[in-house]
Amino acid sequence: MPGARVAVVTGSNKGIGLAIVRALCKQFEGDVYLTARDPKLGEEAVGKLQQEGLRACFHQLDINNPESVRALRDFLKATYGGLDVLINNAGIAFKGADTTPFDVQAEVTLKTNYFATKDVCHELLPLIKAHGRVINVSSIVSCMALAGCSPSLQETFRSTTITEEELDKLMQKFVEDTKKGIHKEEGWPNTAYGVSKIGVTVLSRIQARELQKARKADGILLNACCPGFVQTDMGGSSQPKTPDQGAETPVYLALLPRDAKEPYGQLVSEKAVKEW
């Protein structure tokens, strides 16, 4: 089906991811792929949508497994000749009451939320077709965590010239500083999830900058977004938004008109650009 339009949502068998797939099935003109680590859970989610009268496709994806990421890449290339919409939603967060040591939480959280998301982008961004849309699901918590960083870290994370390599080193430094028990002294906030989402937001700014250099004429829009505080396994039942409400901003960015020029390289919350 080369030429057919296709959208992929990572980590989408439940929560916000599933809600994004549901909305895209209703509004996106093309095939929508729900992905999950566990094929059984993924197929069950597709079946649930089918009962709602919606058609989603399934492809296995574990963003922490490079072979799994490459298998999806090769499938998309062979079947569709590329990718029109990529929503990087997969992520994890430890509960506030979790007793896992903070340094372990930091390593695990950044491994998935930052490094694995970056790896998915490395494999799939080259497949994005002209006028494609890329949305990295970050969080407003990234802004809160940024405010908790030292002035020098804030300046670095707001820089318009920071490179991906420099960002990698900072994310790794945070993990190493937590292992040494010195992350606060080194200017880091006390939130592994928040730092991981700083990484996602800054990575998005870097990716947008690089895309602008390499493929300016292609009209691709890449942004980070905050779904809001949503009632999910991750967020808990006390949050104000339903998953369908949390899906609104990511879906808005995915469906920006073909001739849209902005937002671009921004953090978007409630469909509006958030100052970084």
Secondary structure per residue as TSV (DSSP state, phi and psi in degrees):
chain	resnum	aa	ss	phi	psi
A	1	M	-	360.0	35.7
A	2	P	T	-54.8	134.5
A	3	G	T	104.4	-28.8
A	4	A	S	-68.6	147.2
A	5	R	-	-83.9	148.1
A	6	V	E	-148.2	140.7
A	7	A	E	-124.6	142.8
A	8	V	E	-126.9	133.9
A	9	V	E	-121.1	118.7
A	10	T	S	-81.1	150.0
A	11	G	S	56.2	56.2
A	12	S	-	-124.6	25.8
A	13	N	S	-85.4	-5.7
A	14	K	S	-158.7	175.1
A	15	G	H	60.1	-142.1
A	16	I	H	-62.2	-39.6
A	17	G	H	-57.7	-46.4
A	18	L	H	-64.2	-39.8
A	19	A	H	-64.6	-36.7
A	20	I	H	-63.9	-46.1
A	21	V	H	-59.6	-44.5
A	22	R	H	-56.6	-47.2
A	23	A	H	-66.3	-40.5
A	24	L	H	-66.0	-36.7
A	25	C	H	-59.1	-31.9
A	26	K	H	-83.5	-27.8
A	27	Q	H	-120.5	-22.5
A	28	F	-	-89.2	131.9
A	29	E	S	-88.8	87.1
A	30	G	S	160.4	-171.9
A	31	D	E	-83.3	140.2
A	32	V	E	-117.7	123.4
A	33	Y	E	-103.2	118.7
A	34	L	E	-85.8	132.2
A	35	T	E	-123.8	152.1
A	36	A	E	-157.7	155.1
A	37	R	S	-64.8	-43.2
A	38	D	S	-97.2	112.1
A	39	P	H	-55.5	-36.5
A	40	K	H	-62.2	-46.0
A	41	L	H	-67.5	-36.5
A	42	G	H	-64.4	-46.8
A	43	E	H	-64.8	-36.6
A	44	E	H	-63.3	-40.3
A	45	A	H	-66.0	-40.7
A	46	V	H	-61.6	-40.2
A	47	G	H	-63.5	-38.0
A	48	K	H	-62.5	-43.9
A	49	L	H	-66.1	-35.7
A	50	Q	H	-60.6	-39.1
A	51	Q	H	-65.2	-22.9
A	52	E	T	-88.5	3.0
A	53	G	T	84.2	18.9
A	54	L	-	-113.2	146.7
A	55	R	-	-111.7	111.5
A	56	A	-	-118.8	152.2
A	57	C	E	-100.9	161.6
A	58	F	E	-123.2	140.6
A	59	H	E	-142.4	133.1
A	60	Q	E	-65.7	138.6
A	61	L	-	-155.5	120.9
A	62	D	-	-114.7	108.9
A	63	I	T	-66.6	-16.5
A	64	N	T	-85.5	-2.0
A	65	N	-	-114.1	105.2
A	66	P	H	-55.4	-36.2
A	67	E	H	-64.5	-39.7
A	68	S	H	-64.6	-41.6
A	69	V	H	-64.7	-43.6
A	70	R	H	-67.2	-33.4
A	71	A	H	-64.3	-40.9
A	72	L	H	-65.7	-43.6
A	73	R	H	-55.7	-49.2
A	74	D	H	-65.5	-37.5
A	75	F	H	-63.0	-46.7
A	76	L	H	-63.8	-41.1
A	77	K	H	-64.1	-45.9
A	78	A	H	-71.5	-37.0
A	79	T	H	-87.8	-38.6
A	80	Y	H	-119.8	-9.2
A	81	G	S	72.1	14.1
A	82	G	S	151.9	-157.9
A	83	L	E	-148.5	134.9
A	84	D	E	-96.8	-39.5
A	85	V	E	-135.9	127.1
A	86	L	E	-122.7	121.3
A	87	I	E	-116.6	107.9
A	88	N	E	-84.6	91.1
A	89	N	-	-102.5	-24.1
A	90	A	-	-57.2	134.3
A	91	G	-	-174.3	167.5
A	92	I	-	-134.3	160.1
A	93	A	-	-151.7	133.7
A	94	F	-	-77.1	144.7
A	95	K	-	-67.6	153.6
A	96	G	T	-58.5	-33.4
A	97	A	T	-88.5	1.1
A	98	D	-	-64.4	134.7
A	99	T	-	-94.4	5.2
A	100	T	S	-58.3	132.7
A	101	P	-	-51.9	143.1
A	102	F	H	-59.6	-37.4
A	103	D	H	-66.0	-32.9
A	104	V	H	-70.8	-42.3
A	105	Q	H	-57.7	-43.0
A	106	A	H	-62.2	-47.3
A	107	E	H	-63.6	-46.8
A	108	V	H	-66.7	-43.8
A	109	T	H	-65.5	-45.5
A	110	L	H	-70.9	-32.5
A	111	K	I	-57.7	-43.4
A	112	T	I	-84.0	-57.0
A	113	N	I	-68.6	-34.8
A	114	Y	I	-103.1	-63.1
A	115	F	I	-66.2	-41.4
A	116	A	I	-71.5	-37.8
A	117	T	H	-60.9	-42.4
A	118	K	H	-61.6	-41.5
A	119	D	H	-63.0	-40.8
A	120	V	H	-59.8	-44.2
A	121	C	H	-61.5	-41.4
A	122	H	H	-59.5	-36.9
A	123	E	H	-82.6	-36.1
A	124	L	H	-100.5	-25.5
A	125	L	G	-59.2	-37.4
A	126	P	G	-62.0	-17.9
A	127	L	G	-86.9	-12.6
A	128	I	E	-62.6	126.3
A	129	K	E	-79.1	165.4
A	130	A	E	-54.7	139.6
A	131	H	E	66.6	19.0
A	132	G	E	-71.9	167.0
A	133	R	E	-130.1	132.2
A	134	V	E	-125.1	127.2
A	135	I	E	-128.3	119.0
A	136	N	E	-99.3	117.8
A	137	V	E	-77.3	108.6
A	138	S	-	-103.2	-138.4
A	139	S	-	-166.8	151.9
A	140	I	T	-64.1	-19.7
A	141	V	H	-61.2	-25.7
A	142	S	H	-63.7	-36.4
A	143	C	H	-68.2	-41.5
A	144	M	H	-63.9	-43.1
A	145	A	H	-66.0	-38.4
A	146	L	H	-60.6	-41.5
A	147	A	H	-64.0	-24.4
A	148	G	T	-88.2	-2.5
A	149	C	S	-82.1	160.0
A	150	S	-	-63.6	156.3
A	151	P	H	-53.5	-38.5
A	152	S	H	-68.8	-39.2
A	153	L	H	-66.5	-40.8
A	154	Q	H	-58.3	-44.9
A	155	E	H	-61.4	-42.2
A	156	T	H	-64.9	-45.5
A	157	F	H	-70.9	-19.7
A	158	R	H	-92.9	-6.3
A	159	S	-	-60.2	142.6
A	160	T	S	-92.7	4.4
A	161	T	S	-121.3	-0.6
A	162	I	-	-58.3	139.6
A	163	T	-	-99.3	164.0
A	164	E	H	-61.8	-39.2
A	165	E	H	-62.3	-42.3
A	166	E	H	-65.7	-39.2
A	167	L	H	-65.4	-42.8
A	168	D	H	-53.8	-46.8
A	169	K	H	-63.9	-37.8
A	170	L	H	-68.1	-42.2
A	171	M	H	-62.8	-40.9
A	172	Q	H	-67.7	-37.1
A	173	K	H	-62.6	-40.2
A	174	F	H	-57.5	-46.8
A	175	V	H	-61.0	-46.3
A	176	E	H	-63.4	-39.0
A	177	D	H	-65.7	-34.5
A	178	T	H	-67.7	-35.9
A	179	K	H	-65.5	-33.6
A	180	K	H	-85.2	-7.8
A	181	G	T	72.8	25.9
A	182	I	-	-121.8	15.9
A	183	H	T	-63.6	-36.2
A	184	K	T	-66.8	-43.2
A	185	E	T	-63.0	-28.3
A	186	E	T	-86.1	4.6
A	187	G	T	94.5	11.9
A	188	W	-	-92.0	149.3
A	189	P	-	-76.2	164.8
A	190	N	S	-92.9	51.1
A	191	T	-	-143.5	112.0
A	192	A	H	-67.8	-42.3
A	193	Y	H	-62.3	-44.6
A	194	G	H	-61.1	-43.0
A	195	V	H	-66.6	-39.2
A	196	S	H	-61.7	-35.7
A	197	K	H	-81.1	-25.3
A	198	I	H	-57.6	-45.9
A	199	G	H	-56.9	-44.5
A	200	V	H	-65.7	-42.4
A	201	T	H	-65.1	-47.1
A	202	V	H	-68.2	-39.4
A	203	L	H	-57.3	-41.3
A	204	S	H	-63.1	-40.3
A	205	R	H	-64.0	-40.7
A	206	I	H	-65.8	-46.9
A	207	Q	H	-60.4	-40.8
A	208	A	H	-64.3	-41.1
A	209	R	H	-62.0	-44.2
A	210	E	H	-68.2	-39.9
A	211	L	H	-62.5	-38.6
A	212	Q	H	-60.9	-37.5
A	213	K	H	-71.1	-47.2
A	214	A	H	-83.2	-33.4
A	215	R	H	-138.1	42.3
A	216	K	G	-53.5	-39.1
A	217	A	G	-75.9	-8.5
A	218	D	G	-85.1	-8.4
A	219	G	-	66.0	26.9
A	220	I	-	-79.7	136.4
A	221	L	E	-114.0	126.0
A	222	L	E	-125.8	126.4
A	223	N	E	-142.2	160.0
A	224	A	E	-99.0	156.3
A	225	C	E	-145.9	161.3
A	226	C	E	-116.3	119.2
A	227	P	-	-71.8	-19.6
A	228	G	-	101.1	-176.3
A	229	F	S	-89.8	110.3
A	230	V	B	-117.5	145.0
A	231	Q	-	-74.5	93.5
A	232	T	B	-137.6	176.2
A	233	D	T	-57.4	-35.9
A	234	M	T	-75.6	-46.4
A	235	G	T	-83.6	-25.4
A	236	G	B	93.9	163.6
A	237	S	T	-79.6	-9.5
A	238	S	T	-88.2	-2.3
A	239	Q	S	-71.8	153.8
A	240	P	S	-75.4	-24.1
A	241	K	B	-101.6	146.4
A	242	T	-	-79.8	161.3
A	243	P	H	-56.0	-38.7
A	244	D	H	-64.0	-36.1
A	245	Q	H	-69.9	-36.9
A	246	G	H	-65.3	-26.2
A	247	A	T	-77.1	-14.5
A	248	E	H	-60.6	-46.9
A	249	T	H	-69.0	-47.5
A	250	P	H	-56.6	-39.9
A	251	V	H	-70.5	-38.9
A	252	Y	H	-55.3	-45.7
A	253	L	H	-68.1	-35.7
A	254	A	H	-67.6	-28.3
A	255	L	T	-108.1	18.1
A	256	L	-	-54.5	140.4
A	257	P	-	-54.6	152.6
A	258	R	T	-54.4	-35.3
A	259	D	T	-94.2	7.0
A	260	A	-	-64.1	143.6
A	261	K	-	-110.7	-15.8
A	262	E	-	-152.9	162.9
A	263	P	S	-67.4	155.9
A	264	Y	-	-147.0	122.0
A	265	G	S	67.9	28.6
A	266	Q	-	-113.7	167.5
A	267	L	E	-99.6	119.4
A	268	V	E	-113.7	129.0
A	269	S	E	-132.7	135.6
A	270	E	T	52.1	39.7
A	271	K	T	63.0	17.6
A	272	A	E	-129.4	148.5
A	273	V	E	-69.5	131.3
A	274	K	E	-99.3	132.1
A	275	E	-	-65.5	132.2
A	276	W	-	-107.1	360.0
